Amino acid sequence: MDKILNWGLLSTAKINRALIKPLRASKRTRLLAVASRSISSAESYAREWHIPRAHSSYKDLLANPDVDVIYNSLPNHLHAEWTIKALHAGKHVLCEKPIALTLEELDAMALAAKESGKILAEAFMYRHHAQTLKVKELVDSGALGKLQLIKGAFTFTLTREGNFRWMEEMGGGSIWDVGCYPISYARMIVGAEPVDVFGWQSTIASGSDDSFIGQMRFQDGIHMQFDSGFKSPSRSFIEIVGTEATLNIPNPFKPGLKNKIYLNRNDEIQTIKINGSELYLGEVEDMCDAVLNNQPPRISLTDSRANTTAILALLQAAESEKPVSL
Ligand SMILES: NC(=O)c1ccc[n+]([C@@H]2O[C@H](COP(=O)([O-])OP(=O)(O)OC[C@H]3O[C@@H](n4cnc5c(N)ncnc54)[C@H](OP(=O)(O)O)[C@@H]3O)[C@@H](O)[C@H]2O)c1
């Protein structure tokens, strides 16, 4: 019989709900355990979601010998610390985005993965979806002509008072929370890293941004512009402009089972329909392929490092009000 990977949820974070269904849908995974900072919260969460084991601390979860994979859904400032602890405890880790807040954190995480021989991947779920793969294929096939410009946005109205997203010391800010998506998307489409970046931000009392407007310049005359924010209505899109056509992706980061993207050539719009599987199943199956079949994870740590580098450079540019070269 094929091996089943036992997963443990590190915390009772809201995002766990997105993972629970795919962890049950995959034939290669079993949701075995959840940990919380208090036993009452772990037990009530385990009861609510029918999870067999509840742990009263994150440390206890990592000590559970039956757990193979940890899903790290902690606030951003705890990603590095607990991912490293999990790797050292012999667990594979799927870590939520943004995987790290500094390059030092990222390098320490990569070292822990190397030393432990365990898999570590960042949970950018959109990267595994059929729509994303189709967009990349279209651009690479030359369907748009030569790539010129990518525009994107990801905003929503953040109402969760006291949430880590508002706190700079917890890795808060819109660029870390949602700006990381258009940045990641553009780098994937270009297939290269930016050479210069610039950005403006509006900051709140804690020092983190509640809106960010940024741009990145790549080699060969390719440019990218995006905005992210916590105080606008829910918006997300990617537009990819080539010399011969434009591709509009109205729902780039959270595509569903049925999706449409639009190829505009000389004002004639072709609708391309794409069927996809459940959004978060892709990252679960990718993790299984990496652990069970020795396949490299689709999102490499080199890729994650480059995304972190771009975000840090954009923040530096906004703070210094000067462009930053990479
Ligand atoms: N990929 C996606 O679609 C997606 C969507 C949303 C969020 N995310 C990412 O997932 C992560 C979690 O986001 P979320 O909104 O789900 O988090 P959340 O609901 O705010 O929960 C975070 C959990 O972390 C634990 N925690 C440990 N120390 C904490 C502290 N000092 N303050 C607050 N909580 C603490 C708590 O669990 P216990 O009380 O059980 O210990 C808490 O429930 C973030 O990295 C975020 O960027 C990804």
The ligand as a Tripos MOL2 file, in Angstrom:
@<TRIPOS>MOLECULE
LIG
   48    52     1     0     0
SMALL
NO_CHARGES

@<TRIPOS>ATOM
      1 N1         -2.4040   31.0050    1.3810 N.am      1 LIG1
      2 C1         -3.4910   31.6560    1.7320 C.2       1 LIG1
      3 O1         -4.4990   31.6800    1.0330 O.2       1 LIG1
      4 C2         -3.5130   32.3710    3.0550 C.ar      1 LIG1
      5 C3         -4.6920   32.9860    3.4940 C.ar      1 LIG1
      6 C4         -4.7090   33.5520    4.7600 C.ar      1 LIG1
      7 C5         -3.5660   33.5440    5.5420 C.ar      1 LIG1
      8 N2         -2.4170   32.9810    5.0600 N.ar      1 LIG1
      9 C6         -1.2140   32.9630    5.8990 C.3       1 LIG1
     10 O2         -1.4550   32.0420    6.9520 O.3       1 LIG1
     11 C7         -0.8690   32.5150    8.1570 C.3       1 LIG1
     12 C8         -1.9380   32.6210    9.2260 C.3       1 LIG1
     13 O3         -2.9090   33.5610    8.8520 O.3       1 LIG1
     14 P1         -4.3790   33.5320    9.5360 P.3       1 LIG1
     15 O4         -5.0740   34.7670    9.1850 O.co2     1 LIG1
     16 O5         -5.0260   32.2340    9.2450 O.co2     1 LIG1
     17 O6         -3.9320   33.6030   11.0610 O.3       1 LIG1
     18 P2         -4.8170   33.7980   12.3630 P.3       1 LIG1
     19 O7         -6.2170   33.3790   12.1120 O.co2     1 LIG1
     20 O8         -4.5450   35.1580   12.8870 O.co2     1 LIG1
     21 O9         -4.2020   32.6940   13.3240 O.3       1 LIG1
     22 C9         -2.8590   32.6130   13.6440 C.3       1 LIG1
     23 C10        -2.7360   31.5590   14.7480 C.3       1 LIG1
     24 O10        -1.3930   31.5910   15.2180 O.3       1 LIG1
     25 C11        -1.3800   31.2140   16.5890 C.3       1 LIG1
     26 N3         -0.4860   32.1660   17.2960 N.ar      1 LIG1
     27 C12         0.6860   31.8460   17.8840 C.ar      1 LIG1
     28 N4          1.2520   32.9250   18.4410 N.ar      1 LIG1
     29 C13         0.4070   33.9460   18.2180 C.ar      1 LIG1
     30 C14         0.4490   35.3070   18.5870 C.ar      1 LIG1
     31 N5          1.4740   35.8360   19.2550 N.pl3     1 LIG1
     32 N6         -0.5750   36.0800   18.1980 N.ar      1 LIG1
     33 C15        -1.5900   35.5680   17.5000 C.ar      1 LIG1
     34 N7         -1.7000   34.2790   17.1110 N.ar      1 LIG1
     35 C16        -0.6930   33.4680   17.4900 C.ar      1 LIG1
     36 C17        -2.8030   31.2090   17.0950 C.3       1 LIG1
     37 O11        -3.1890   29.8360   17.2020 O.3       1 LIG1
     38 P3         -3.3560   29.0860   18.6270 P.3       1 LIG1
     39 O12        -4.0720   30.0450   19.5190 O.co2     1 LIG1
     40 O13        -4.1360   27.9040   18.2580 O.co2     1 LIG1
     41 O14        -2.0010   28.7370   19.1260 O.co2     1 LIG1
     42 C18        -3.6010   31.8420   15.9730 C.3       1 LIG1
     43 O15        -4.8720   31.2570   15.8060 O.3       1 LIG1
     44 C19        -0.1830   33.8380    7.8060 C.3       1 LIG1
     45 O16         1.1620   33.5970    7.5440 O.3       1 LIG1
     46 C20        -0.8850   34.2830    6.5260 C.3       1 LIG1
     47 O17        -0.0450   35.0620    5.6890 O.3       1 LIG1
     48 C21        -2.3940   32.3910    3.8470 C.ar      1 LIG1
@<TRIPOS>BOND
     1     1     2 1
     2     2     3 2
     3     2     4 1
     4     4     5 ar
     5     4    48 ar
     6     5     6 ar
     7     6     7 ar
     8     7     8 ar
     9     8     9 1
    10     8    48 ar
    11     9    10 1
    12     9    46 1
    13    10    11 1
    14    11    12 1
    15    11    44 1
    16    12    13 1
    17    13    14 1
    18    14    15 2
    19    14    16 1
    20    14    17 1
    21    17    18 1
    22    18    19 2
    23    18    20 1
    24    18    21 1
    25    21    22 1
    26    22    23 1
    27    23    24 1
    28    23    42 1
    29    24    25 1
    30    25    26 1
    31    25    36 1
    32    26    27 ar
    33    26    35 ar
    34    27    28 ar
    35    28    29 ar
    36    29    30 ar
    37    29    35 ar
    38    30    31 1
    39    30    32 ar
    40    32    33 ar
    41    33    34 ar
    42    34    35 ar
    43    36    37 1
    44    36    42 1
    45    37    38 1
    46    38    39 2
    47    38    40 1
    48    38    41 1
    49    42    43 1
    50    44    45 1
    51    44    46 1
    52    46    47 1
@<TRIPOS>SUBSTRUCTURE
     1 LIG1         1 GROUP 0 **** ****
